[in-house]
C-alpha cells in the first residue's frame, strides 16, 4: 500500500515535470523563431536634404557640403545595426547609404565636372578609383561603394531593381530620388524609379520598333535579371504597355546600348554645355 502511494506521487511528479519541460520548450522555440527587431531606421535627415537639394535628379552638392544635417545623417549610418532590421528596412538602408556616400565622395573631393575625375592620375583612372575608396561607414564598419553595390546589394539581396535606385553621380545614371528610401514604401519607390528610368528618360532608355535602346547600367548587369537574354526583356515588360509589353514578354526584341554621359549630376554642372562621354560604365 505504501509503495503504491509513493508510486502514484512519483508518477504525478514526473507528469508535472514533463508538462513544465514541454511548456519551456514551446516558449524557447517560440522565442527562437521570432528574432528581435529594432524600430525602422530613421532616414528623416537625409529625406529632408533630398527634398530641398535635389531637383529632377540633379544635386546641389554645394548645399549638401554646407548642411549640418548631412554629416549627422552619415554619423547615424555609422551607428546603425543593419542586422536588427527586417529585409526591406535593411535594403532601404543600404540603398540610402550608397547614394549618401556617393554625394559625400563628390563633396569630399570638391569635384565639379565628373565623378570619374576622383582618384584619377595623369588623365587615367587609377585602380583605386572613386568606387574603391573606403569612404562608407555603416554599422561601425568601413566599406567602399563597390562593396555596397556588388557585395551587399547585388549579392546579399539578389534584388535586380536596385539598379533603378543607385545614383552613381553621373547624368546617365538613374536619377537620385527626391526622398529617402524606406522599408515601408520600398515597393512603391522601386516601381516609380523603374518607370522614370525606363520611360521618362529617352536619352537613357527608349523603345524603337523592336529595338530596345538600353542604358549600360542595365546591359552590364542584365544577368541580375535572369540567366537568359530574354529574362531582361521579360523583367522590363510590366513597365510598358500595349504591343511593346507583348514583344518584351515574348523576348522578341533586340538590345542596343545608349551612350553614357559621365558628367556630374549637379545643378551647377547642368547649367554648362557638355558633350556625352560614351565610355562604358567600367567599375560601376
Order of alpha helices (4+ residues) and beta strands (2+ residues): alpha-alpha-beta-beta-alpha-alpha-alpha-beta-beta-beta-beta-alpha-beta-beta-alpha-alpha-alpha-beta-alpha
